[in-house]
């Protein structure tokens, strides 16, 4: 993975949650290429080990740690392992998150004769699960790993929000609300930790083709779904993002020399989706 900004993270310990996913695994490889020791956290150890092997094959440093970001006791245990293996955390990237189909509506607009799952049919547990995974799954790792950063230079937390935190998308109220909470929480932490030397910022990705949203964006035959057509019509660049296009912004925010006075910002990386009014 090429380092587009020539950022030097040598000696830094970077913890990445959700590191087995398409987007965060790409970021992890770039962070390792920049010289950091990368702790890969996720629920599925095998996925993490694939990423770790790819990083180590390039002569860089990484370790895999199976972990549920909603289990604080497990996070504390993994924290101790990382301290033993790499040392205290300098940078935390909260990448764990996602949506759940049972917390979505089938149609974009309500109608009295609407077929399928409506707003009134949304599952309470599914809604809570989405909010928990995205928000609590950012809160708990921050509580555990930010302790390492207090009073040390060059430390920061980077969260992953979404462009639908700015304008909620149809069908996915839980995910939109959860990501809006992440943007707000990012600014709250930026203020709360400002006098300790810890910066807190976020990126807000637009539409990237991943395993998680494949069924949303593509039909079974591989053609674009109807929803994809709407997305691309409202994205000025008229394409989906590539995972590596997140790397520059993340490395910039991790680099104290480049972004040391940037705190509490959420950077959209969405091909202009948020900027376009549709006309």
C-alpha positions as CSV (number, residue, x, y, z in Angstrom):
1,X,0.0,0.0,0.0
2,X,1.6,3.3,-1.1
3,X,1.8,6.1,1.4
4,X,0.4,9.0,-0.6
5,X,1.6,11.8,1.8
6,X,4.9,10.3,2.9
7,X,3.7,10.5,6.5
8,X,6.1,9.0,9.0
9,X,4.5,7.1,11.8
10,X,7.6,5.2,12.9
11,X,7.4,4.2,16.6
12,X,3.6,4.9,16.8
13,X,1.3,2.2,18.1
14,X,-2.0,2.4,16.2
15,X,-5.1,0.4,17.3
16,X,-7.7,-0.2,14.6
17,X,-11.1,-1.7,15.4
18,X,-13.1,-3.4,12.7
19,X,-9.7,-4.1,11.1
20,X,-10.9,-7.2,9.2
21,X,-13.3,-5.2,7.0
22,X,-12.5,-3.9,3.5
23,X,-12.1,-0.3,4.4
24,X,-10.2,-0.6,7.7
25,X,-7.9,-3.4,6.4
26,X,-6.9,-1.0,3.6
27,X,-6.2,1.7,6.1
28,X,-4.3,-0.7,8.4
29,X,-1.9,-1.6,5.5
30,X,-1.3,2.0,4.8
31,X,-0.6,2.9,8.4
32,X,1.8,0.0,8.7
33,X,3.5,1.1,5.5
34,X,4.0,4.5,7.2
35,X,6.0,2.8,9.9
36,X,3.4,2.3,12.7
37,X,3.0,-0.9,14.8
38,X,-0.6,-1.8,14.1
39,X,-2.9,-3.7,16.4
40,X,-5.8,-5.2,14.4
41,X,-9.0,-5.7,16.4
42,X,-12.1,-7.5,15.2
43,X,-14.5,-10.3,16.0
44,X,-13.1,-12.8,13.5
45,X,-9.5,-13.7,14.1
46,X,-9.1,-15.4,10.7
47,X,-9.9,-12.2,8.9
48,X,-7.5,-10.2,11.0
49,X,-4.7,-12.7,10.4
50,X,-5.1,-12.4,6.7
51,X,-4.5,-8.6,7.0
52,X,-1.6,-9.2,9.5
53,X,0.1,-11.7,7.1
54,X,-0.2,-9.1,4.2
55,X,1.4,-6.5,6.4
56,X,4.2,-8.7,7.7
57,X,4.9,-9.9,4.1
58,X,5.9,-6.3,3.4
59,X,8.3,-6.3,6.4
60,X,6.0,-4.2,8.6
61,X,4.6,-4.8,12.1
62,X,1.1,-5.9,13.0
63,X,-0.7,-8.1,15.5
64,X,-4.2,-9.6,15.5
65,X,-6.5,-9.5,18.5
66,X,-10.0,-11.1,18.5
67,X,-12.2,-8.7,20.4
68,X,-15.8,-7.6,20.7
69,X,-15.9,-3.8,20.9
70,X,-19.1,-4.0,23.0
71,X,-17.4,-6.1,25.7
72,X,-15.3,-3.7,27.9
73,X,-13.8,-6.5,29.9
74,X,-12.5,-8.1,26.7
75,X,-11.2,-4.7,25.5
76,X,-9.3,-4.3,28.8
77,X,-7.8,-7.7,28.3
78,X,-6.7,-7.0,24.7
79,X,-5.4,-3.6,25.9
80,X,-3.0,-5.4,28.3
81,X,-1.9,-7.7,25.4
82,X,-1.1,-4.8,23.2
83,X,0.8,-3.0,26.0
84,X,2.9,-6.2,26.3
85,X,3.4,-6.6,22.6
86,X,3.8,-3.1,21.3
87,X,3.5,-0.5,24.1
88,X,0.9,2.2,24.8
89,X,-1.5,3.2,22.2
90,X,-0.7,6.5,20.4
91,X,-3.6,6.5,17.9
92,X,-7.0,4.8,18.0
93,X,-9.1,4.4,14.8
94,X,-12.6,3.4,15.7
95,X,-13.6,1.5,12.6
96,X,-16.1,-1.0,14.0
97,X,-19.7,-0.4,12.9
98,X,-22.4,-1.4,10.5
99,X,-26.1,-1.7,9.8
100,X,-28.7,-4.4,10.3
101,X,-31.4,-5.3,7.8
102,X,-34.0,-5.7,10.5
103,X,-33.6,-2.0,11.4
104,X,-34.4,-0.8,7.9
105,X,-37.7,-0.1,6.1
106,X,-38.5,-1.8,2.7
107,X,-39.7,1.4,1.1
108,X,-38.4,5.0,1.0
109,X,-41.8,6.6,1.6
110,X,-44.7,5.6,3.8
111,X,-48.1,4.9,2.2
112,X,-51.2,3.5,3.9
113,X,-51.2,0.5,1.6
114,X,-47.4,0.1,1.7
115,X,-46.2,-3.5,1.3
116,X,-43.4,-5.0,3.3
117,X,-41.7,-3.6,6.5
118,X,-42.7,-0.1,7.4
119,X,-41.5,2.3,10.1
120,X,-44.1,0.9,12.4
121,X,-42.6,-2.6,12.0
122,X,-39.0,-1.8,12.8
123,X,-37.6,-4.2,15.3
124,X,-36.6,-2.6,18.7
125,X,-33.7,-4.9,19.2
126,X,-32.4,-4.4,15.7
127,X,-32.5,-0.7,16.2
128,X,-30.7,-1.0,19.5
129,X,-28.1,-3.3,18.0
130,X,-27.2,-0.8,15.3
131,X,-27.0,2.1,17.7
132,X,-24.9,0.0,20.1
133,X,-22.5,-1.3,17.5
134,X,-21.8,2.1,16.1
135,X,-22.0,4.4,19.1
136,X,-21.1,2.1,22.1
137,X,-18.6,0.4,19.9
138,X,-16.8,3.7,19.6
139,X,-17.3,4.8,23.2
140,X,-15.8,1.7,24.9
141,X,-12.6,1.4,22.9
142,X,-12.1,5.2,23.4
143,X,-12.5,4.7,27.2
144,X,-10.0,1.9,27.2
145,X,-7.3,3.2,24.9
146,X,-7.4,7.0,25.5
147,X,-6.0,6.4,29.0
148,X,-2.7,5.6,27.3
149,X,-2.7,8.9,25.5
150,X,-3.1,11.3,28.4
151,X,-0.3,13.8,28.6
152,X,1.6,12.3,25.7
153,X,2.4,14.2,22.4
154,X,1.1,13.2,19.0
155,X,-1.9,11.2,20.2
156,X,-5.3,11.2,18.6
157,X,-8.6,9.3,18.1
158,X,-10.1,9.0,14.7
159,X,-13.8,7.9,14.3
160,X,-15.7,6.8,11.3
161,X,-18.9,8.7,10.7
162,X,-20.8,8.8,7.4
163,X,-22.1,11.2,4.8
164,X,-25.6,10.2,6.0
165,X,-24.8,11.8,9.3
166,X,-25.3,15.1,7.4
167,X,-28.4,14.1,5.5
168,X,-30.1,10.9,6.6
169,X,-30.7,8.3,3.9
170,X,-34.0,6.7,3.2
171,X,-34.7,3.2,4.6
172,X,-31.9,3.2,7.3
173,X,-33.0,5.3,10.2
174,X,-30.9,3.5,12.8
175,X,-27.7,3.7,10.9
176,X,-28.2,7.3,10.0
177,X,-29.0,8.2,13.6
178,X,-26.0,6.2,14.9
179,X,-23.6,8.0,12.6
180,X,-25.0,11.4,13.4
181,X,-24.3,10.5,17.0
182,X,-20.7,9.6,16.1
183,X,-20.1,13.0,14.5
184,X,-21.5,14.7,17.6
185,X,-19.5,12.5,20.0
186,X,-16.3,13.2,18.0
187,X,-16.7,16.9,18.7
188,X,-17.6,16.3,22.3
189,X,-14.4,14.2,22.8
190,X,-12.3,16.8,20.9
191,X,-13.4,19.4,23.4
192,X,-13.2,17.2,26.5
193,X,-9.7,16.0,25.8
194,X,-8.3,19.2,24.3
195,X,-6.2,20.1,27.3
196,X,-4.6,16.6,27.5
197,X,-3.0,16.7,24.1
198,X,-5.4,14.2,22.5
199,X,-7.1,15.3,19.3
200,X,-10.3,13.7,18.1
201,X,-11.5,13.9,14.5
202,X,-13.5,11.8,12.1
203,X,-13.9,10.9,8.5
204,X,-17.4,10.6,6.8
205,X,-17.1,8.1,3.9
206,X,-19.7,8.2,1.2
207,X,-20.5,5.1,-0.8
208,X,-17.8,2.5,-1.1
209,X,-18.5,-1.0,-2.5
210,X,-17.8,-3.5,0.4
211,X,-19.1,-6.9,1.5
212,X,-21.5,-5.2,3.9
213,X,-23.4,-3.2,1.3
214,X,-23.0,-5.5,-1.7
215,X,-26.6,-6.6,-1.7
216,X,-27.7,-2.9,-1.5
217,X,-25.6,-1.8,-4.4
218,X,-25.7,-4.8,-6.8
219,X,-28.2,-7.3,-8.1
220,X,-27.5,-11.0,-8.0
221,X,-26.2,-10.9,-11.6
222,X,-23.7,-8.2,-10.7
223,X,-25.5,-5.3,-12.3
224,X,-26.2,-2.1,-10.4
225,X,-29.3,-2.0,-8.3
226,X,-32.0,0.6,-8.6
227,X,-30.6,2.3,-5.4
228,X,-27.1,2.4,-6.9
229,X,-28.5,4.3,-9.8
230,X,-29.9,6.9,-7.5
231,X,-26.7,7.1,-5.6
232,X,-24.6,7.7,-8.6
233,X,-27.0,10.3,-10.1
234,X,-26.5,12.2,-6.8
235,X,-22.7,11.8,-6.7
236,X,-21.0,14.4,-8.8
237,X,-18.1,12.1,-9.5
238,X,-20.6,9.5,-10.7
239,X,-18.8,6.5,-9.2
240,X,-18.3,4.7,-5.9
241,X,-15.2,5.4,-3.8
242,X,-12.2,3.1,-3.7
243,X,-11.0,2.0,-0.2
244,X,-7.5,3.4,-0.8
245,X,-9.1,6.9,-1.3
246,X,-9.7,7.0,2.5
247,X,-6.0,6.6,3.2
248,X,-4.8,10.2,2.5
249,X,-7.3,11.8,4.9
250,X,-6.6,9.3,7.7
251,X,-2.8,9.6,7.4
252,X,-3.2,13.4,7.4
253,X,-5.3,13.3,10.6
254,X,-2.8,10.9,12.2
255,X,0.2,13.2,11.4
256,X,0.7,15.7,14.2
257,X,3.0,17.8,12.0
258,X,0.4,18.1,9.3
259,X,-2.8,18.4,11.4
260,X,-1.8,19.3,14.9
261,X,-4.2,22.2,15.1
262,X,-7.1,20.3,13.6
263,X,-9.5,19.1,16.3
264,X,-13.2,18.2,16.2
265,X,-13.6,18.1,12.4
266,X,-15.5,15.5,10.3
267,X,-14.1,15.2,6.8
268,X,-16.5,14.0,4.1
269,X,-15.0,11.6,1.6
270,X,-17.9,11.1,-0.7
271,X,-17.3,12.3,-4.2
272,X,-19.3,15.4,-3.6
273,X,-22.5,13.6,-2.4
274,X,-23.1,15.9,0.5
275,X,-22.4,19.0,-1.6
276,X,-24.9,18.2,-4.4
277,X,-28.5,19.4,-4.1
278,X,-29.7,17.1,-6.9
279,X,-30.4,20.0,-9.3
